[in-house]
Amino acid sequence: MLKLYHNPRCSKSRQGLDYLRSKTGNFEVIDYLKEGLSREMLEEILLKTHKEPRELLRTQEELYKKELKGKNFTREEWIQILIENPRLLQRPILVARHKAVWAQPPERIDDLL
């Protein structure tokens, strides 16, 4: 089953959700800001997107700009930062059985369908 990591307060994430709904109804929505982001969830996203944690950071967030920008962290440290601050994760992210995509623009969802 498809899983959409979604933030309902984000317009880009809502666009991705609407686009996915127009294509299929067979998916689960994960409000990761409300439910939290576990290490297992994040590792699955990283594995299936073929990205490093740093590549999925929202660098426009105030937290990033004030506390993280320009600093070098290990992969494990970035993972812990994302787990503790899930709003730093790009969104929406659609996860399928063997692959995942950051769905901006929403048409990237087609890569999994």
CYANA upper distance limits for C-alpha pairs under 8 A (distance plus 0.5 A):
  1 MET  CA     26 ASN  CA      7.31
  1 MET  CA     27 PHE  CA      6.33
  1 MET  CA     28 GLU  CA      7.84
  1 MET  CA     96 ALA  CA      7.07
  1 MET  CA     97 ARG  CA      7.62
  2 LEU  CA     26 ASN  CA      7.41
  2 LEU  CA     27 PHE  CA      5.07
  2 LEU  CA     28 GLU  CA      6.71
  2 LEU  CA     94 LEU  CA      7.35
  2 LEU  CA     95 VAL  CA      6.16
  2 LEU  CA     96 ALA  CA      5.31
  2 LEU  CA     97 ARG  CA      7.82
  3 LYS  CA     27 PHE  CA      6.09
  3 LYS  CA     28 GLU  CA      5.27
  3 LYS  CA     29 VAL  CA      6.41
  3 LYS  CA     30 ILE  CA      7.34
  3 LYS  CA     94 LEU  CA      6.20
  3 LYS  CA     95 VAL  CA      5.58
  3 LYS  CA     96 ALA  CA      7.16
  4 LEU  CA     17 LEU  CA      8.14
  4 LEU  CA     27 PHE  CA      7.62
  4 LEU  CA     28 GLU  CA      6.66
  4 LEU  CA     29 VAL  CA      5.38
  4 LEU  CA     30 ILE  CA      6.36
  4 LEU  CA     92 PRO  CA      7.11
  4 LEU  CA     93 ILE  CA      6.20
  4 LEU  CA     94 LEU  CA      4.98
  4 LEU  CA     95 VAL  CA      6.85
  5 TYR  CA     29 VAL  CA      6.75
  5 TYR  CA     30 ILE  CA      5.34
  5 TYR  CA     31 ASP  CA      6.67
  5 TYR  CA     32 TYR  CA      6.72
  5 TYR  CA     91 ARG  CA      7.26
  5 TYR  CA     92 PRO  CA      5.97
  5 TYR  CA     93 ILE  CA      5.59
  5 TYR  CA     94 LEU  CA      6.84
  5 TYR  CA     95 VAL  CA      8.49
  6 HIS  CA     13 SER  CA      6.29
  6 HIS  CA     14 ARG  CA      8.10
  6 HIS  CA     17 LEU  CA      8.05
  6 HIS  CA     29 VAL  CA      7.01
  6 HIS  CA     30 ILE  CA      6.31
  6 HIS  CA     31 ASP  CA      5.63
  6 HIS  CA     32 TYR  CA      7.12
  6 HIS  CA     91 ARG  CA      6.78
  6 HIS  CA     92 PRO  CA      5.61
  6 HIS  CA     93 ILE  CA      7.61
  7 ASN  CA     13 SER  CA      6.43
  7 ASN  CA     14 ARG  CA      7.95
  7 ASN  CA     31 ASP  CA      6.24
  7 ASN  CA     32 TYR  CA      7.56
  7 ASN  CA     33 LEU  CA      7.27
  7 ASN  CA     91 ARG  CA      7.60
  7 ASN  CA     92 PRO  CA      7.70
  8 PRO  CA     13 SER  CA      7.19
  8 PRO  CA     14 ARG  CA      6.56
  8 PRO  CA     31 ASP  CA      7.90
  9 ARG  CA     13 SER  CA      8.38
  9 ARG  CA     14 ARG  CA      8.21
 10 CYS  CA     14 ARG  CA      6.74
 11 SER  CA     15 GLN  CA      6.66
 12 LYS  CA     16 GLY  CA      6.79
 12 LYS  CA     91 ARG  CA      7.88
 12 LYS  CA     92 PRO  CA      7.77
 12 LYS  CA    104 GLN  CA      7.70
 13 SER  CA     17 LEU  CA      6.73
 13 SER  CA     91 ARG  CA      6.22
 13 SER  CA     92 PRO  CA      5.26
 14 ARG  CA     18 ASP  CA      6.62
 15 GLN  CA     19 TYR  CA      6.58
 15 GLN  CA    106 PRO  CA      7.10
 16 GLY  CA     20 LEU  CA      6.61
 16 GLY  CA     92 PRO  CA      6.84
 16 GLY  CA    103 ALA  CA      6.80
 16 GLY  CA    104 GLN  CA      7.94
 16 GLY  CA    105 PRO  CA      8.13
 16 GLY  CA    106 PRO  CA      5.21
 16 GLY  CA    109 ILE  CA      8.34
 17 LEU  CA     21 ARG  CA      6.63
 17 LEU  CA     92 PRO  CA      8.31
 18 ASP  CA     22 SER  CA      6.80
 19 TYR  CA     23 LYS  CA      7.13
 19 TYR  CA    106 PRO  CA      6.75
 19 TYR  CA    107 GLU  CA      8.02
 20 LEU  CA     24 THR  CA      6.59
 20 LEU  CA     25 GLY  CA      8.21
 20 LEU  CA    106 PRO  CA      8.42
 20 LEU  CA    109 ILE  CA      7.47
 21 ARG  CA     25 GLY  CA      6.16
 30 ILE  CA     35 GLU  CA      7.97
 31 ASP  CA     35 GLU  CA      6.50
 31 ASP  CA     36 GLY  CA      8.41
 32 TYR  CA     36 GLY  CA      5.39
 32 TYR  CA     37 LEU  CA      6.11
 32 TYR  CA     86 PRO  CA      7.59
 33 LEU  CA     37 LEU  CA      7.85
 33 LEU  CA     86 PRO  CA      6.60
 33 LEU  CA     87 ARG  CA      7.03
 36 GLY  CA     83 ILE  CA      8.07
 36 GLY  CA     86 PRO  CA      7.59
 37 LEU  CA     41 MET  CA      6.78
 37 LEU  CA     42 LEU  CA      7.23
 37 LEU  CA     82 LEU  CA      8.40
 37 LEU  CA     83 ILE  CA      5.93
 37 LEU  CA     84 GLU  CA      8.50
 37 LEU  CA     86 PRO  CA      6.78
 38 SER  CA     42 LEU  CA      6.77
 38 SER  CA     83 ILE  CA      6.75
 39 ARG  CA     43 GLU  CA      6.45
 39 ARG  CA     79 ILE  CA      7.95
 39 ARG  CA     80 GLN  CA      8.45
 39 ARG  CA     83 ILE  CA      7.22
 40 GLU  CA     44 GLU  CA      6.67
 41 MET  CA     45 ILE  CA      6.86
 42 LEU  CA     46 LEU  CA      6.65
 42 LEU  CA     79 ILE  CA      8.00
 42 LEU  CA     83 ILE  CA      8.20
 43 GLU  CA     47 LEU  CA      6.47
 44 GLU  CA     48 LYS  CA      6.54
 45 ILE  CA     49 THR  CA      6.44
 45 ILE  CA     93 ILE  CA      8.47
 45 ILE  CA     95 VAL  CA      7.41
 45 ILE  CA    100 ALA  CA      6.98
 46 LEU  CA     50 HIS  CA      6.27
 46 LEU  CA     51 LYS  CA      5.75
 46 LEU  CA     52 GLU  CA      6.69
 46 LEU  CA     53 PRO  CA      7.29
 47 LEU  CA     51 LYS  CA      7.50
 48 LYS  CA     95 VAL  CA      7.92
 48 LYS  CA     98 HIS  CA      6.70
 48 LYS  CA     99 LYS  CA      4.92
 48 LYS  CA    100 ALA  CA      5.45
 48 LYS  CA    101 VAL  CA      8.39
 49 THR  CA     99 LYS  CA      6.68
 49 THR  CA    100 ALA  CA      5.37
 49 THR  CA    101 VAL  CA      6.27
 49 THR  CA    102 TRP  CA      8.25
 51 LYS  CA     55 GLU  CA      6.60
 51 LYS  CA     56 LEU  CA      7.73
 52 GLU  CA     56 LEU  CA      7.62
 52 GLU  CA     75 ARG  CA      7.84
 53 PRO  CA     57 LEU  CA      7.35
 53 PRO  CA     75 ARG  CA      7.15
 53 PRO  CA     78 TRP  CA      6.41
 53 PRO  CA     79 ILE  CA      6.59
 53 PRO  CA     82 LEU  CA      8.34
 54 ARG  CA     75 ARG  CA      8.32
 54 ARG  CA     78 TRP  CA      7.09
 56 LEU  CA     89 LEU  CA      6.29
 56 LEU  CA     90 GLN  CA      5.91
 57 LEU  CA     88 LEU  CA      5.89
 57 LEU  CA     89 LEU  CA      5.63
 57 LEU  CA     90 GLN  CA      6.33
 58 ARG  CA     64 TYR  CA      8.01
 58 ARG  CA     87 ARG  CA      8.38
 58 ARG  CA     88 LEU  CA      5.44
 58 ARG  CA     89 LEU  CA      6.33
 58 ARG  CA     90 GLN  CA      5.95
 59 THR  CA     64 TYR  CA      6.20
 59 THR  CA     65 LYS  CA      7.24
 59 THR  CA     69 LYS  CA      8.25
 59 THR  CA     88 LEU  CA      8.03
 60 GLN  CA     64 TYR  CA      7.48
 60 GLN  CA     65 LYS  CA      7.32
 61 GLU  CA     65 LYS  CA      6.87
 61 GLU  CA     88 LEU  CA      7.30
 62 GLU  CA     66 LYS  CA      6.44
 63 LEU  CA     67 GLU  CA      6.23
 63 LEU  CA     68 LEU  CA      7.58
 64 TYR  CA     68 LEU  CA      5.22
 64 TYR  CA     69 LYS  CA      6.18
 64 TYR  CA     88 LEU  CA      8.00
 65 LYS  CA     69 LYS  CA      5.73
 73 PHE  CA     77 GLU  CA      6.14
 73 PHE  CA     78 TRP  CA      6.64
 74 THR  CA     78 TRP  CA      6.78
 75 ARG  CA     79 ILE  CA      6.75
 76 GLU  CA     80 GLN  CA      6.76
 77 GLU  CA     81 ILE  CA      6.63
 78 TRP  CA     82 LEU  CA      6.70
 79 ILE  CA     83 ILE  CA      6.70
 80 GLN  CA     84 GLU  CA      6.62
 81 ILE  CA     85 ASN  CA      6.36
 82 LEU  CA     86 PRO  CA      5.58
 82 LEU  CA     87 ARG  CA      8.26
 82 LEU  CA     88 LEU  CA      6.73
 82 LEU  CA     89 LEU  CA      7.05
 90 GLN  CA    102 TRP  CA      7.56
 91 ARG  CA    102 TRP  CA      6.86
 91 ARG  CA    103 ALA  CA      7.50
 91 ARG  CA    104 GLN  CA      8.15
 92 PRO  CA    102 TRP  CA      6.47
 92 PRO  CA    103 ALA  CA      6.04
 92 PRO  CA    104 GLN  CA      7.79
 93 ILE  CA    100 ALA  CA      7.42
 93 ILE  CA    101 VAL  CA      6.13
 93 ILE  CA    102 TRP  CA      4.89
 93 ILE  CA    103 ALA  CA      6.15
 94 LEU  CA    100 ALA  CA      5.96
 94 LEU  CA    101 VAL  CA      5.93
 94 LEU  CA    102 TRP  CA      6.98
 94 LEU  CA    103 ALA  CA      7.16
 94 LEU  CA    109 ILE  CA      7.50
 95 VAL  CA     99 LYS  CA      6.71
 95 VAL  CA    100 ALA  CA      4.68
 95 VAL  CA    101 VAL  CA      7.16
 96 ALA  CA    100 ALA  CA      6.25
 96 ALA  CA    112 LEU  CA      7.28
 99 LYS  CA    112 LEU  CA      7.71
100 ALA  CA    112 LEU  CA      7.85
101 VAL  CA    108 ARG  CA      7.40
101 VAL  CA    109 ILE  CA      7.46
101 VAL  CA    111 ASP  CA      8.25
101 VAL  CA    112 LEU  CA      8.23
102 TRP  CA    108 ARG  CA      7.92
103 ALA  CA    107 GLU  CA      7.44
103 ALA  CA    108 ARG  CA      5.63
103 ALA  CA    109 ILE  CA      6.22
104 GLN  CA    108 ARG  CA      7.03
107 GLU  CA    111 ASP  CA      8.46
108 ARG  CA    112 LEU  CA      8.39
109 ILE  CA    113 LEU  CA      7.27
